[in-house]
């Protein structure tokens, strides 16, 4: 019998943020105990296996997933915001089914650095609470998620607030994309109701007028690239488009070359903070707001606000760039320690599990 630690998340979808989460989890666990064999459930198992040097199973093939659960010593659900229903109730049911399947296979499960919700349906909240009460352990990337689960009756003794593992991830890849000279601002946006390409273009033009070379950085495959091109087509000022679909290490390397980041994609902001790059957040989801609230000098506007308000927030953040850099640098050591707590608990639960 294989004794894998099996990882499950939104893997294999060309989403830079979720791939960064997987890479950070793998790196942290291997740093803690390199003897543990890892495997993952992925939409693109061949690529996942190649990229991370581990076994991978097609997440859409139920028989393969069940076999992987039966052969695993511990199932780890993480990280990101998997347990939510704003993108559809089927998504929430999908990941809760994995937890249910793990229990049916007598495989303990650990929820790794999750941000919970939003879960707007009452039945979804009850179902999530019922499943998470059966977890061997839970780490959460924000205090709000902890309080939410506590209010739903999940035992606080099995929960711990840590942080997003990408904050402590340090890939060594170097940027190979030739970028514009001068001061650069990465722009990482996504399509969302209430946030039009016209509004985004107005803000991006305002950033260019601040003296930045605007660098459009898609974080989720063709969908983000299509929106970035739509925005760029409406801009009056020059811009630079990153056309290739980036891997997570490439995205980190690229953002390290920036002077500022304006991000809607959560992990563009996480990567910026990890590299001590000042940023302004544009929130379309509470997870973006929660992350921005960790910092004293970061502005966070809602994507439904007007272009002038959003640009004013960006200008305010840029004025506080030195304070931001200092705050990020001061917190770096604590981030490393907290992120490793996730891996320490995963390894502990792995060895305690009996199959």
HUWO-V521145 format. One record per helix or strand of 2 or more residues. SS is the DSSP state (helix for helix, strand for strand). FROM is the first residue (numbers start at 0). LEN is the number of residues. If there is no record, write none. Layout:
SS;FROM;LEN
SS;FROM;LEN
This chain:
strand;3;5
helix;15;17
strand;37;5
helix;44;8
strand;54;4
helix;61;10
strand;71;9
helix;88;16
strand;107;7
helix;121;11
strand;136;4
helix;142;9
helix;155;3
strand;158;3
helix;164;4
strand;183;5
helix;196;13
strand;212;5
helix;220;14
strand;239;3
helix;247;8
strand;259;4
helix;265;9
strand;278;5
helix;285;7
strand;299;3
helix;306;13
helix;320;32
